[in-house]
Amino acid sequence: MHMLFRLACAMAFLFAPTLLAQTTPSVQAPAGFAPMQAPCVVKTGGGCAAVSPAVPMPVTPLESLPVYVATATGYGAYATPTDMLTITAPTGKRLTIRDMRMIANVTTGVLANFQYLTRATANSGGTSTTLSAVKRNTADTASSAVVRLYTAAPTTGTLDRSLGEVRVMISAATSTPTLIATSNTGSSIAGLFGGVPIAGIVLNPGETLVLGFGGAALPAGFTASVGVVWTEETL
């Protein structure tokens, strides 16, 4: 009995490599590709190169993204505004909004609520002025984002996200409000979304960020200066 057991163990030992070779075949990546378990970077001529110190994972440096600014003064809006200042991301571009603000005056000081929200689809109709985007770096390409100031109510697009309200005391003043920090003569309705992309409001293609008044009646004598700062990334 012991002899048979030893014989069985010896046979199992002899045939084990053959059995393993049959049940665990080697799997190899096709020629020109990185090992199948490794992340890789697509090469210009096709194929894939394994990520390494010599072939790092591609990223877009933050400082390489172009920065744009759009401003306007003497804005009077309309009687019961929903959307006042808007910026829309164009096809093939992702926008990160760094800042969107309004400095306003009224005839008699009043406490007012302004709203920030995003729309998944574009507005239509209404009357608006398209603001020019100024490049911070003259070497950058022109912006394709659309910044609008509405002076007559549009048919609003589909609401996407409500980002909250800014409750501000708008002061009474006779001079034109300005965005220059050293000479503010009005009350700031500011939506500072952060100095780095992770803290900013991101707009994907077709999305719109809105600064509005929720359809309520604007205080008498309302006049404002506005500004938007953003970066653009090509998708």
Summary of the structure (lengths in Angstrom):
residues: 235
radius of gyration: 30.1
end to end distance: 74.0
largest distance: 111.7
contacts: 642
relative contact order: 0.27
helix: 13%
strand: 43%
